[in-house]
């Protein structure tokens, strides 16, 4: 396959994926990520 065509297909796929990730989904993902980080950090702070 032509490299330019491959890049074009990848870009189209990225645009489709980003359009599906609505602001609500991004917020939910961000919240889960932050919750996970805090769960790991809080017990470490309590011990010290």
N, CA and C atoms as a LAMMPS dump frame, in Angstrom:
ITEM: TIMESTEP
0
ITEM: NUMBER OF ATOMS
144
ITEM: BOX BOUNDS ff ff ff
-5.0000000000000000e+02 5.0000000000000000e+02
-5.0000000000000000e+02 5.0000000000000000e+02
-5.0000000000000000e+02 5.0000000000000000e+02
ITEM: ATOMS id mol type element x y z
1 1 1 N 0.845 -1.199 0
2 1 2 C 0 0 0
3 1 3 C 0.884 1.254 0
4 2 1 N 0.366 2.281 -0.644
5 2 2 C 1.087 3.56 -0.719
6 2 3 C 1.156 4.201 0.673
7 3 1 N 2.319 4.668 1.108
8 3 2 C 2.446 5.285 2.447
9 3 3 C 1.478 6.444 2.666
10 4 1 N 1.261 7.269 1.64
11 4 2 C 0.336 8.402 1.791
12 4 3 C -1.082 7.909 2.042
13 5 1 N -1.47 6.844 1.365
14 5 2 C -2.807 6.278 1.545
15 5 3 C -2.96 5.719 2.957
16 6 1 N -1.925 5.07 3.456
17 6 2 C -1.945 4.517 4.813
18 6 3 C -2.139 5.629 5.836
19 7 1 N -1.4 6.721 5.688
20 7 2 C -1.507 7.86 6.607
21 7 3 C -2.912 8.444 6.549
22 8 1 N -3.47 8.552 5.339
23 8 2 C -4.818 9.096 5.173
24 8 3 C -5.839 8.233 5.907
25 9 1 N -5.734 6.913 5.762
26 9 2 C -6.667 5.995 6.432
27 9 3 C -6.539 6.119 7.948
28 10 1 N -5.313 6.221 8.451
29 10 2 C -5.087 6.363 9.897
30 10 3 C -5.71 7.669 10.399
31 11 1 N -5.533 8.755 9.65
32 11 2 C -6.103 10.045 10.051
33 11 3 C -7.625 9.986 10.082
34 12 1 N -8.229 9.367 9.065
35 12 2 C -9.691 9.249 9.033
36 12 3 C -10.168 8.446 10.242
37 13 1 N -9.466 7.359 10.553
38 13 2 C -9.824 6.551 11.715
39 13 3 C -9.721 7.342 13.013
40 14 1 N -8.666 8.147 13.128
41 14 2 C -8.474 8.96 14.335
42 14 3 C -9.604 9.971 14.495
43 15 1 N -10.013 10.59 13.384
44 15 2 C -11.108 11.571 13.437
45 15 3 C -12.402 10.892 13.876
46 16 1 N -12.671 9.7 13.356
47 16 2 C -13.891 8.968 13.729
48 16 3 C -13.865 8.627 15.221
49 17 1 N -12.727 8.136 15.706
50 17 2 C -12.602 7.774 17.127
51 17 3 C -12.8 8.999 18.009
52 18 1 N -12.17 10.122 17.639
53 18 2 C -12.284 11.343 18.44
54 18 3 C -13.708 11.872 18.445
55 19 1 N -14.425 11.736 17.336
56 19 2 C -15.804 12.219 17.286
57 19 3 C -16.696 11.37 18.19
58 20 1 N -16.331 10.09 18.375
59 20 2 C -17.113 9.227 19.263
60 20 3 C -16.816 9.518 20.727
61 21 1 N -15.603 9.974 21.027
62 21 2 C -15.267 10.321 22.411
63 21 3 C -15.86 11.689 22.733
64 22 1 N -17.088 11.673 23.207
65 22 2 C -17.739 12.937 23.542
66 22 3 C -17.138 13.502 24.827
67 23 1 N -17.496 14.727 25.123
68 23 2 C -16.987 15.397 26.327
69 23 3 C -17.363 14.597 27.575
70 24 1 N -18.546 14.002 27.565
71 24 2 C -19.004 13.218 28.714
72 24 3 C -18.103 12.009 28.945
73 25 1 N -17.787 11.298 27.848
74 25 2 C -16.922 10.127 27.969
75 25 3 C -15.536 10.519 28.454
76 26 1 N -14.998 11.634 27.94
77 26 2 C -13.675 12.094 28.369
78 26 3 C -13.694 12.431 29.853
79 27 1 N -14.75 13.09 30.31
80 27 2 C -14.88 13.44 31.717
81 27 3 C -14.921 12.205 32.592
82 28 1 N -15.666 11.197 32.134
83 28 2 C -15.781 9.955 32.892
84 28 3 C -14.429 9.26 32.983
85 29 1 N -13.71 9.208 31.846
86 29 2 C -12.389 8.583 31.838
87 29 3 C -11.427 9.324 32.759
88 30 1 N -11.477 10.661 32.704
89 30 2 C -10.581 11.475 33.527
90 30 3 C -10.88 11.224 35.004
91 31 1 N -12.171 11.148 35.364
92 31 2 C -12.556 10.921 36.751
93 31 3 C -12.048 9.572 37.242
94 32 1 N -12.214 8.524 36.413
95 32 2 C -11.734 7.196 36.802
96 32 3 C -10.227 7.211 37.011
97 33 1 N -9.512 7.891 36.109
98 33 2 C -8.053 7.962 36.193
99 33 3 C -7.624 8.667 37.473
100 34 1 N -8.266 9.791 37.795
101 34 2 C -7.93 10.556 39.006
102 34 3 C -8.257 9.735 40.246
103 35 1 N -9.429 9.065 40.243
104 35 2 C -9.808 8.23 41.385
105 35 3 C -8.756 7.157 41.637
106 36 1 N -8.302 6.511 40.564
107 36 2 C -7.308 5.456 40.7
108 36 3 C -6.016 6.001 41.291
109 37 1 N -5.6 7.175 40.814
110 37 2 C -4.361 7.777 41.321
111 37 3 C -4.49 8.094 42.809
112 38 1 N -5.636 8.678 43.201
113 38 2 C -5.807 9.056 44.602
114 38 3 C -5.859 7.831 45.503
115 39 1 N -6.5 6.758 45.025
116 39 2 C -6.578 5.545 45.839
117 39 3 C -5.188 5.002 46.135
118 40 1 N -4.278 5.136 45.176
119 40 2 C -2.91 4.663 45.394
120 40 3 C -2.142 5.601 46.325
121 41 1 N -2.387 6.912 46.217
122 41 2 C -1.598 7.882 46.975
123 41 3 C -2.044 7.996 48.429
124 42 1 N -3.349 7.929 48.686
125 42 2 C -3.864 8.182 50.037
126 42 3 C -3.326 7.187 51.064
127 43 1 N -3.363 5.866 50.811
128 43 2 C -2.82 4.938 51.824
129 43 3 C -1.338 5.172 52.11
130 44 1 N -0.572 5.569 51.101
131 44 2 C 0.85 5.836 51.315
132 44 3 C 1.039 7.006 52.269
133 45 1 N 0.19 8.018 52.14
134 45 2 C 0.303 9.194 53.014
135 45 3 C -0.05 8.846 54.453
136 46 1 N -1.059 7.991 54.643
137 46 2 C -1.49 7.643 55.996
138 46 3 C -0.408 6.894 56.756
139 47 1 N 0.333 6.043 56.06
140 47 2 C 1.373 5.25 56.725
141 47 3 C 2.525 6.11 57.223
142 48 1 N 2.892 7.113 56.439
143 48 2 C 4.082 7.899 56.803
144 48 3 C 3.833 8.86 57.951
